[in-house]
């Protein structure tokens, strides 16, 4: 009998809790001012805002972890790139100073070619010796082992094309007078 009474009280409490959970107050609309909220609505709004804050905090933590992982990957990639560049230089038999000197020489040559490209056809025809000198200097740079590095290869090809485009012949303008 006692067990039956306990069972009935337990069932009654379970149903009341279940009914309470089902009649949970919905979150009031955002347009409703806080002063007009009922106690249950205010609790629902507070719970909703707390859930949003928790979700945003979790998202921020996940993004921070992803950023940290990306930074680690970037550092590893940088280190691998530096190792690869060092191995390329060892394979060619050059030093970092040789690489910098070659980079400087190629840059100076590119600048001189850019200056020459701005000249008129007649001026280029007059300076043909300088164009030949530029081509000889480019060929000297091509003979260097560093010219096969990916950093320089395309630049040297483009520079050779530009130098070949600088060769001009002086136009002889002749006038024919007809009578």
N, CA, C and O of each residue as an XYZ file, in Angstrom:
716
protein
N       0.818     -1.176      0.000
C       0.000      0.000      0.000
C       0.875      1.258      0.000
O       0.631      2.210     -0.742
N       1.895      1.230      0.853
C       2.802      2.359      0.906
C       3.503      2.547     -0.442
O       3.664      3.668     -0.924
N       3.905      1.450     -1.023
C       4.576      1.517     -2.320
C       3.647      2.074     -3.395
O       4.081      2.791     -4.296
N       2.376      1.736     -3.288
C       1.398      2.222     -4.249
C       1.234      3.734     -4.132
O       1.092      4.417     -5.146
N       1.251      4.259     -2.927
C       1.134      5.703     -2.708
C       2.387      6.406     -3.247
O       2.283      7.449     -3.893
N       3.557      5.843     -2.985
C       4.798      6.430     -3.500
C       4.806      6.425     -5.032
O       5.248      7.378     -5.675
N       4.310      5.336     -5.584
C       4.245      5.221     -7.023
C       3.296      6.266     -7.608
O       3.591      6.862     -8.643
N       2.183      6.484     -6.963
C       1.207      7.469     -7.442
C       1.788      8.885     -7.336
O       1.608      9.697     -8.244
N       2.477      9.179     -6.244
C       3.086     10.507     -6.074
C       4.189     10.703     -7.122
O       4.313     11.781     -7.703
N       4.973      9.675     -7.354
C       6.039      9.758     -8.345
C       5.472      9.996     -9.750
O       5.989     10.820    -10.505
N       4.411      9.271    -10.087
C       3.779      9.451    -11.403
C       3.202     10.849    -11.534
O       3.326     11.478    -12.585
N       2.567     11.342    -10.470
C       1.980     12.676    -10.492
C       3.058     13.744    -10.693
O       2.873     14.678    -11.473
N       4.165     13.607    -10.000
C       5.270     14.553    -10.156
C       5.880     14.469    -11.555
O       6.213     15.490    -12.156
N       6.020     13.266    -12.059
C       6.591     13.092    -13.400
C       5.719     13.755    -14.450
O       6.217     14.440    -15.342
N       4.404     13.545    -14.338
C       3.497     14.156    -15.311
C       3.490     15.674    -15.196
O       3.405     16.379    -16.202
N       3.579     16.173    -13.968
C       3.567     17.635    -13.808
C       4.858     18.259    -14.355
O       4.833     19.341    -14.941
N       5.977     17.568    -14.158
C       7.250     18.067    -14.692
C       7.230     18.006    -16.219
O       7.686     18.933    -16.889
N       6.699     16.910    -16.766
C       6.613     16.766    -18.214
C       5.671     17.816    -18.797
O       5.957     18.384    -19.851
N       4.582     18.071    -18.144
C       3.632     19.073    -18.620
C       4.249     20.462    -18.535
O       4.032     21.298    -19.412
N       5.018     20.706    -17.477
C       5.707     21.989    -17.312
C       6.731     22.194    -18.428
O       6.879     23.299    -18.951
N       7.427     21.135    -18.782
C       8.446     21.233    -19.821
C       7.794     21.494    -21.179
O       8.354     22.196    -22.022
N       6.594     20.917    -21.382
C       5.911     21.121    -22.653
C       5.309     22.514    -22.749
O       5.178     23.049    -23.849
N       4.950     23.095    -21.655
C       4.349     24.430    -21.668
C       5.396     25.494    -21.399
O       5.105     26.549    -20.835
N       6.627     25.196    -21.813
C       7.716     26.141    -21.629
C       7.389     27.411    -22.403
O       6.895     27.352    -23.529
N       7.663     28.538    -21.802
C       7.331     29.825    -22.392
C       8.238     30.077    -23.587
O       9.459     29.983    -23.464
N       7.653     30.401    -24.756
C       8.491     30.692    -25.913
C       9.230     32.015    -25.733
O       8.828     32.869    -24.943
N      10.281     32.159    -26.457
C      11.073     33.388    -26.378
C      10.232     34.523    -26.972
O       9.723     34.400    -28.086
N      10.087     35.622    -26.234
C       9.298     36.739    -26.765
C      10.016     37.394    -27.939
O      11.232     37.255    -28.068
N       9.293     38.101    -28.790
C       9.949     38.758    -29.930
C      10.921     39.834    -29.446
O      10.756     40.413    -28.372
N      11.935     40.082    -30.271
C      12.960     41.065    -29.914
C      12.389     42.471    -29.818
O      12.941     43.326    -29.126
N      11.292     42.706    -30.509
C      10.721     44.055    -30.522
C      10.002     44.399    -29.217
O       9.721     45.568    -28.954
N       9.706     43.396    -28.408
C       9.008     43.645    -27.148
C      10.005     44.178    -26.121
O      11.017     43.528    -25.862
N       9.742     45.356    -25.523
C      10.670     45.933    -24.549
C      10.796     45.066    -23.292
O       9.882     44.322    -22.936
N      11.940     45.179    -22.638
C      12.196     44.381    -21.434
C      11.227     44.711    -20.310
O      10.886     43.824    -19.527
N      10.779     45.935    -20.203
C       9.886     46.336    -19.110
C       8.513     45.709    -19.235
O       7.803     45.588    -18.237
N       8.118     45.305    -20.439
C       6.798     44.725    -20.643
C       6.799     43.210    -20.565
O       5.745     42.594    -20.728
N       7.931     42.595    -20.323
C       8.027     41.145    -20.280
C       7.467     40.593    -18.986
O       7.589     41.201    -17.922
N       6.845     39.420    -19.100
C       6.439     38.688    -17.904
C       7.675     37.986    -17.365
O       8.698     37.903    -18.044
N       7.579     37.499    -16.183
C       8.729     36.851    -15.537
C       9.200     35.648    -16.368
O      10.399     35.468    -16.582
N       8.237     34.820    -16.838
C       8.602     33.641    -17.624
C       9.235     34.053    -18.956
O      10.184     33.420    -19.419
N       8.699     35.127    -19.575
C       9.259     35.594    -20.838
C      10.669     36.150    -20.644
O      11.547     35.941    -21.480
N      10.874     36.856    -19.540
C      12.199     37.393    -19.256
C      13.196     36.259    -19.047
O      14.322     36.308    -19.542
N      12.765     35.225    -18.299
C      13.633     34.064    -18.103
C      13.952     33.392    -19.438
O      15.088     32.982    -19.679
N      12.937     33.283    -20.307
C      13.144     32.664    -21.620
C      14.117     33.499    -22.457
O      14.984     32.951    -23.136
N      13.969     34.829    -22.406
C      14.873     35.697    -23.170
C      16.300     35.586    -22.627
O      17.258     35.511    -23.397
N      16.436     35.577    -21.303
C      17.760     35.434    -20.688
C      18.392     34.117    -21.091
O      19.579     34.070    -21.417
N      17.608     33.042    -21.073
C      18.127     31.730    -21.447
C      18.533     31.715    -22.923
O      19.558     31.135    -23.280
N      17.724     32.358    -23.785
C      18.044     32.423    -25.205
C      19.343     33.198    -25.431
O      20.202     32.768    -26.201
N      19.480     34.329    -24.764
C      20.698     35.123    -24.905
C      21.917     34.374    -24.381
O      23.002     34.451    -24.959
N      21.728     33.650    -23.283
C      22.827     32.862    -22.728
C      23.235     31.750    -23.702
O      24.420     31.460    -23.861
N      22.242     31.133    -24.350
C      22.547     30.090    -25.337
C      23.322     30.688    -26.526
O      24.256     30.070    -27.035
N      22.932     31.876    -26.954
C      23.639     32.545    -28.052
C      25.087     32.840    -27.660
O      26.014     32.606    -28.435
N      25.264     33.361    -26.436
C      26.619     33.679    -25.963
C      27.459     32.411    -25.900
O      28.624     32.417    -26.299
N      26.877     31.323    -25.400
C      27.608     30.054    -25.319
C      28.003     29.562    -26.715
O      29.123     29.094    -26.922
N      27.068     29.672    -27.675
C      27.361     29.222    -29.034
C      28.459     30.082    -29.656
O      29.362     29.561    -30.311
N      28.383     31.395    -29.453
C      29.417     32.281    -30.011
C      30.768     32.049    -29.347
O      31.804     32.112    -30.011
N      30.767     31.783    -28.049
C      32.009     31.499    -27.341
C      32.642     30.217    -27.874
O      33.855     30.149    -28.074
N      31.809     29.201    -28.101
C      32.316     27.945    -28.650
C      32.867     28.169    -30.057
O      33.922     27.640    -30.407
N      32.151     28.950    -30.858
C      32.617     29.236    -32.218
C      33.937     30.001    -32.191
O      34.836     29.714    -32.982
N      34.061     30.979    -31.282
C      35.304     31.735    -31.156
C      36.456     30.821    -30.763
O      37.556     30.936    -31.303
N      36.207     29.927    -29.838
C      37.243     28.992    -29.399
C      37.664     28.099    -30.570
O      38.854     27.856    -30.770
N      36.682     27.608    -31.346
C      37.001     26.771    -32.505
C      37.805     27.551    -33.548
O      38.754     27.026    -34.131
N      37.416     28.810    -33.777
C      38.143     29.635    -34.744
C      39.563     29.932    -34.267
O      40.497     29.942    -35.069
N      39.730     30.172    -32.973
C      41.073     30.404    -32.432
C      41.945     29.160    -32.588
O      43.132     29.261    -32.902
N      41.350     27.985    -32.367
C      42.102     26.748    -32.547
C      42.481     26.554    -34.014
O      43.597     26.138    -34.323
N      41.538     26.860    -34.920
C      41.821     26.724    -36.350
C      42.905     27.718    -36.776
O      43.766     27.386    -37.591
N      42.864     28.930    -36.227
C      43.875     29.935    -36.544
C      45.248     29.479    -36.052
O      46.248     29.609    -36.758
N      45.279     28.954    -34.853
C      46.552     28.469    -34.309
C      47.105     27.333    -35.172
O      48.305     27.280    -35.442
N      46.232     26.432    -35.601
C      46.672     25.326    -36.455
C      47.172     25.863    -37.800
O      48.187     25.395    -38.316
N      46.467     26.839    -38.365
C      46.893     27.429    -39.642
C      48.237     28.126    -39.503
O      49.077     28.044    -40.398
N      48.444     28.813    -38.382
C      49.728     29.474    -38.152
C      50.853     28.455    -38.037
O      51.954     28.683    -38.536
N      50.578     27.329    -37.378
C      51.587     26.283    -37.284
C      51.902     25.714    -38.667
O      53.063     25.474    -38.998
N      50.856     25.502    -39.471
C      51.065     24.992    -40.832
C      51.867     25.985    -41.666
O      52.736     25.595    -42.446
N      51.568     27.277    -41.494
C      52.292     28.310    -42.229
C      53.767     28.325    -41.836
O      54.640     28.414    -42.700
N      54.045     28.240    -40.549
C      55.438     28.207    -40.096
C      56.165     26.983    -40.652
O      57.325     27.070    -41.054
N      55.473     25.844    -40.671
C      56.077     24.628    -41.211
C      56.347     24.800    -42.703
O      57.396     24.385    -43.195
N      55.406     25.409    -43.423
C      55.581     25.624    -44.857
C      56.732     26.585    -45.127
O      57.518     26.375    -46.051
N      56.832     27.643    -44.317
C      57.946     28.579    -44.470
C      59.281     27.874    -44.253
O      60.233     28.071    -45.009
N      59.336     27.056    -43.219
C      60.565     26.326    -42.915
C      60.906     25.372    -44.057
O      62.066     25.265    -44.454
N      59.891     24.676    -44.585
C      60.122     23.762    -45.704
C      60.603     24.523    -46.936
O      61.474     24.041    -47.660
N      60.046     25.702    -47.177
C      60.456     26.522    -48.332
C      61.914     26.952    -48.179
O      62.687     26.888    -49.134
N      62.281     27.385    -46.992
C      63.669     27.810    -46.756
C      64.620     26.627    -46.936
O      65.696     26.773    -47.515
N      64.216     25.444    -46.432
C      65.045     24.251    -46.610
C      65.175     23.888    -48.093
O      66.253     23.510    -48.553
N      64.083     24.005    -48.824
C      64.105     23.687    -50.255
C      65.018     24.654    -51.004
O      65.807     24.244    -51.855
N      64.900     25.944    -50.678
C      65.753     26.940    -51.322
C      67.231     26.673    -51.000
O      68.090     26.795    -51.873
N      67.517     26.312    -49.754
C      68.894     26.002    -49.356
C      69.404     24.775    -50.113
O      70.556     24.749    -50.547
N      68.545     23.752    -50.273
C      68.955     22.553    -51.003
C      69.188     22.848    -52.486
O      70.102     22.297    -53.099
N      68.348     23.728    -53.058
C      68.569     24.122    -54.450
C      69.921     24.808    -54.609
O      70.660     24.524    -55.552
N      70.242     25.708    -53.689
C      71.531     26.398    -53.760
C      72.687     25.420    -53.601
O      73.709     25.558    -54.274
N      72.539     24.429    -52.717
C      73.580     23.417    -52.556
C      73.723     22.588    -53.825
O      74.832     22.233    -54.223
N      72.598     22.284    -54.452
C      72.621     21.488    -55.676
C      73.341     22.234    -56.798
O      74.080     21.635    -57.579
N      73.119     23.528    -56.869
C      73.759     24.354    -57.900
C      75.203     24.672    -57.521
O      76.038     24.903    -58.394
N      75.490     24.685    -56.252
C      76.840     25.010    -55.794
C      77.029     26.501    -55.612
O      78.097     27.040    -55.903
N      75.986     27.173    -55.128
C      76.044     28.625    -54.939
C      75.723     28.953    -53.482
O      75.203     28.123    -52.735
N      76.045     30.174    -53.108
C      75.748     30.636    -51.756
C      74.633     31.676    -51.812
O      74.212     32.099    -52.888
N      74.175     32.069    -50.661
C      73.128     33.089    -50.571
C      73.640     34.425    -51.130
O      72.877     35.170    -51.745
N      74.920     34.726    -50.919
C      75.496     35.961    -51.444
C      75.525     35.934    -52.971
O      75.263     36.947    -53.619
N      75.844     34.770    -53.544
C      75.818     34.633    -55.002
C      74.411     34.873    -55.540
O      74.224     35.522    -56.568
N      73.437     34.341    -54.831
C      72.040     34.513    -55.232
C      71.641     35.985    -55.201
O      70.999     36.476    -56.129
N      72.015     36.681    -54.146
C      71.690     38.109    -54.036
C      72.387     38.921    -55.121
O      71.793     39.837    -55.691
N      73.645     38.592    -55.411
C      74.387     39.313    -56.449
C      73.756     39.080    -57.821
O      73.645     40.007    -58.623
N      73.349     37.854    -58.084
C      72.698     37.543    -59.360
C      71.364     38.280    -59.474
O      71.035     38.825    -60.527
N      70.614     38.289    -58.401
C      69.331     39.001    -58.371
C      69.540     40.490    -58.662
O      68.762     41.106    -59.389
N      70.604     41.058    -58.083
C      70.921     42.474    -58.296
C      71.305     42.734    -59.751
O      70.822     43.691    -60.356
N      72.163     41.894    -60.313
C      72.590     42.071    -61.698
C      71.409     41.965    -62.662
O      71.303     42.748    -63.606
N      70.537     41.013    -62.428
C      69.369     40.846    -63.292
C      68.434     42.044    -63.177
O      67.876     42.491    -64.179
N      68.261     42.564    -61.978
C      67.417     43.739    -61.793
C      67.961     44.963    -62.507
O      67.203     45.725    -63.107
N      69.279     45.155    -62.444
C      69.906     46.292    -63.135
C      69.713     46.149    -64.638
O      69.399     47.123    -65.323
N      69.898     44.946    -65.148
C      69.732     44.713    -66.580
C      68.282     44.962    -67.011
O      68.034     45.546    -68.066
N      67.340     44.520    -66.196
C      65.924     44.762    -66.509
C      65.622     46.264    -66.529
O      64.861     46.733    -67.376
N      66.209     47.007    -65.611
C      66.004     48.458    -65.584
C      66.562     49.126    -66.828
O      65.932     50.025    -67.385
N      67.727     48.700    -67.265
C      68.319     49.292    -68.468
C      67.474     48.978    -69.701
O      67.315     49.823    -70.582
N      66.938     47.772    -69.758
C      66.085     47.403    -70.896
C      64.800     48.231    -70.880
O      64.335     48.670    -71.932
N      64.230     48.445    -69.711
C      63.021     49.285    -69.612
C      63.300     50.699    -70.109
O      62.472     51.296    -70.797
N      64.459     51.226    -69.761
C      64.820     52.571    -70.232
C      64.966     52.587    -71.753
O      64.539     53.535    -72.413
N      65.557     51.557    -72.293
C      65.757     51.503    -73.738
C      64.425     51.350    -74.473
O      64.274     51.864    -75.581
N      63.476     50.664    -73.885
C      62.178     50.465    -74.528
C      61.409     51.773    -74.692
O      60.511     51.862    -75.529
N      61.752     52.778    -73.907
C      61.054     54.052    -73.984
C      61.588     54.948    -75.108
O      60.998     55.984    -75.414
N      62.678     54.552    -75.702
C      63.280     55.364    -76.760
C      62.536     55.175    -78.078
O      61.859     54.169    -78.289
N      62.676     56.158    -78.954
C      62.044     56.069    -80.274
C      62.837     55.119    -81.160
O      63.944     54.709    -80.813
N      62.266     54.777    -82.295
C      62.932     53.852    -83.219
C      64.259     54.408    -83.722
O      65.240     53.672    -83.829
N      64.296     55.695    -84.030
C      65.547     56.289    -84.530
C      66.632     56.281    -83.455
O      67.796     56.006    -83.746
N      66.255     56.579    -82.232
C      67.235     56.560    -81.136
C      67.741     55.143    -80.888
O      68.924     54.938    -80.615
N      66.837     54.162    -80.985
C      67.272     52.771    -80.820
C      68.205     52.345    -81.947
O      69.153     51.592    -81.723
N      67.940     52.821    -83.144
C      68.820     52.483    -84.262
C      70.207     53.084    -84.049
O      71.215     52.475    -84.407
N      70.254     54.286    -83.463
C      71.548     54.910    -83.170
C      72.284     54.198    -82.043
O      73.514     54.193    -82.008
N      71.552     53.611    -81.142
C      72.163     52.951    -79.974
C      72.221     51.434    -80.139
O      72.126     50.705    -79.152
N      72.368     50.974    -81.307
C      72.407     49.537    -81.575
C      73.539     48.862    -80.799
O      73.385     47.726    -80.351
N      74.656     49.536    -80.637
C      75.786     48.957    -79.897
C      75.395     48.692    -78.441
O      75.803     47.688    -77.858
N      74.611     49.587    -77.864
C      74.159     49.379    -76.476
C      73.222     48.178    -76.381
O      73.259     47.431    -75.403
N      72.376     47.994    -77.408
C      71.464     46.845    -77.417
C      72.271     45.553    -77.516
O      71.956     44.567    -76.850
N      73.310     45.561    -78.345
C      74.175     44.378    -78.455
C      74.853     44.108    -77.116
O      74.981     42.955    -76.705
N      75.284     45.163    -76.439
C      75.920     45.011    -75.128
C      74.933     44.416    -74.121
O      75.304     43.554    -73.324
N      73.673     44.875    -74.155
C      72.646     44.316    -73.260
C      72.458     42.827    -73.536
O      72.338     42.030    -72.606
N      72.433     42.459    -74.801
C      72.249     41.050    -75.145
C      73.443     40.212    -74.687
O      73.268     39.086    -74.223
N      74.650     40.753    -74.814
C      75.834     40.032    -74.346
C      75.804     39.845    -72.834
O      76.159     38.785    -72.318
N      75.375     40.887    -72.136
C      75.284     40.779    -70.674
C      74.226     39.751    -70.279
O      74.419     38.994    -69.328
N      73.110     39.723    -71.007
C      72.082     38.722    -70.729
C      72.627     37.325    -70.976
O      72.372     36.415    -70.186
N      73.364     37.141    -72.048
C      73.942     35.821    -72.336
C      74.946     35.415    -71.261
O      75.057     34.237    -70.921
N      75.674     36.393    -70.730
C      76.600     36.094    -69.625
C      75.808     35.626    -68.404
O      76.204     34.680    -67.724
N      74.688     36.295    -68.134
C      73.845     35.881    -67.000
C      73.220     34.509    -67.254
O      73.056     33.719    -66.323
N      72.877     34.229    -68.487
C      72.313     32.918    -68.817
C      73.313     31.797    -68.562
O      72.930     30.667    -68.260
N      74.581     32.115    -68.685
C      75.618     31.114    -68.457
C      75.793     30.766    -66.985
O      76.409     29.752    -66.655
N      75.269     31.577    -66.124
C      75.362     31.325    -64.685
C      74.376     30.224    -64.308
O      73.264     30.186    -64.835
N      74.760     29.348    -63.422
C      73.888     28.250    -62.992
C      72.625     28.750    -62.282
O      71.593     28.079    -62.289
N      72.718     29.903    -61.685
C      71.556     30.431    -60.958
C      70.398     30.783    -61.888
O      69.266     30.936    -61.430
N      70.665     30.913    -63.179
C      69.606     31.299    -64.118
C      68.540     30.220    -64.281
O      67.456     30.507    -64.790
N      68.819     29.000    -63.866
C      67.829     27.931    -64.003
C      66.863     27.870    -62.827
O      65.907     27.094    -62.851
N      67.101     28.668    -61.814
C      66.172     28.691    -60.682
C      64.823     29.235    -61.130
O      64.770     30.133    -61.970
N      63.732     28.708    -60.584
C      62.401     29.160    -60.996
C      62.179     30.662    -60.828
O      61.416     31.267    -61.582
N      62.831     31.251    -59.860
C      62.688     32.688    -59.622
C      63.181     33.506    -60.811
O      62.647     34.580    -61.086
N      64.177     33.017    -61.507
C      64.821     33.796    -62.564
C      64.501     33.321    -63.978
O      64.585     34.113    -64.916
N      64.148     32.087    -64.155
C      64.028     31.507    -65.482
C      63.061     32.290    -66.371
O      63.429     32.689    -67.476
N      61.838     32.513    -65.908
C      60.846     33.236    -66.714
C      61.256     34.690    -66.939
O      61.009     35.253    -68.005
N      61.877     35.286    -65.942
C      62.332     36.674    -66.093
C      63.392     36.777    -67.179
O      63.386     37.733    -67.954
N      64.293     35.820    -67.248
C      65.358     35.842    -68.251
C      64.772     35.632    -69.643
O      65.196     36.287    -70.595
N      63.810     34.735    -69.772
C      63.169     34.505    -71.069
C      62.471     35.783    -71.540
O      62.610     36.171    -72.700
N      61.722     36.439    -70.649
C      61.026     37.681    -71.011
C      62.020     38.784    -71.355
O      61.797     39.566    -72.278
N      63.112     38.840    -70.609
C      64.136     39.854    -70.868
C      64.776     39.642    -72.243
O      65.038     40.613    -72.954
N      65.029     38.394    -72.623
C      65.607     38.102    -73.949
C      64.635     38.537    -75.048
O      65.052     39.090    -76.066
N      63.355     38.290    -74.842
C      62.343     38.703    -75.817
C      62.322     40.230    -75.949
O      62.231     40.766    -77.054
N      62.407     40.920    -74.808
C      62.415     42.384    -74.835
C      63.658     42.927    -75.537
O      63.563     43.888    -76.301
N      64.814     42.329    -75.291
C      66.055     42.802    -75.912
C      66.004     42.573    -77.426
O      66.429     43.432    -78.199
N      65.484     41.419    -77.848
C      65.375     41.173    -79.287
C      64.433     42.176    -79.952
O      64.585     42.502    -81.130
N      63.462     42.658    -79.184
C      62.531     43.648    -79.718
C      63.129     45.044    -79.808
O      62.514     45.942    -80.382
N      64.312     45.238    -79.251
C      64.944     46.560    -79.286
C      65.762     46.810    -80.560
O      66.139     47.952    -80.825
N      66.038     45.787    -81.339
C      66.820     45.968    -82.561
C      65.966     46.720    -83.583
O      64.877     46.277    -83.949
N      66.477     47.852    -84.031
C      65.770     48.674    -85.013
C      66.742     49.063    -86.126
O      67.954     49.133    -85.925
N      66.188     49.306    -87.267
C      66.953     49.828    -88.396
C      66.481     51.246    -88.652
O      65.293     51.551    -88.542
N      67.410     52.091    -88.988
C      67.053     53.484    -89.292
C      66.285     53.498    -90.607
O      66.692     52.895    -91.599
N      65.191     54.190    -90.580
C      64.382     54.316    -91.798
C      64.962     55.432    -92.653
O      65.206     56.547    -92.192
N      65.162     55.098    -93.872
C      65.663     56.089    -94.806
C      64.437     56.613    -95.552
O      63.730     55.889    -96.253
N      64.237     57.881    -95.362
C      63.109     58.496    -96.048
C      63.632     59.175    -97.297
O      64.464     60.080    -97.225
N      63.164     58.755    -98.385
C      63.570     59.348    -99.658
C      62.377     60.032   -100.301
O      61.242     59.559   -100.249
N      62.676     61.119   -100.882
C      61.621     61.868   -101.525
C      61.841     61.799   -103.043
O      62.950     62.002   -103.538
N      60.817     61.524   -103.721
C      60.880     61.523   -105.170
C      60.129     62.749   -105.659
O      58.955     62.956   -105.355
N      60.834     63.535   -106.410
C      60.221     64.736   -106.941
C      59.842     64.451   -108.392
O      60.684     64.145   -109.236
N      58.636     64.555   -108.627
C      58.162     64.278   -109.976
C      57.893     65.561   -110.732
O      57.344     66.513   -110.178
N      58.269     65.585   -111.964
C      57.997     66.778   -112.777
C      57.195     66.444   -113.996
O      56.879     67.331   -114.788
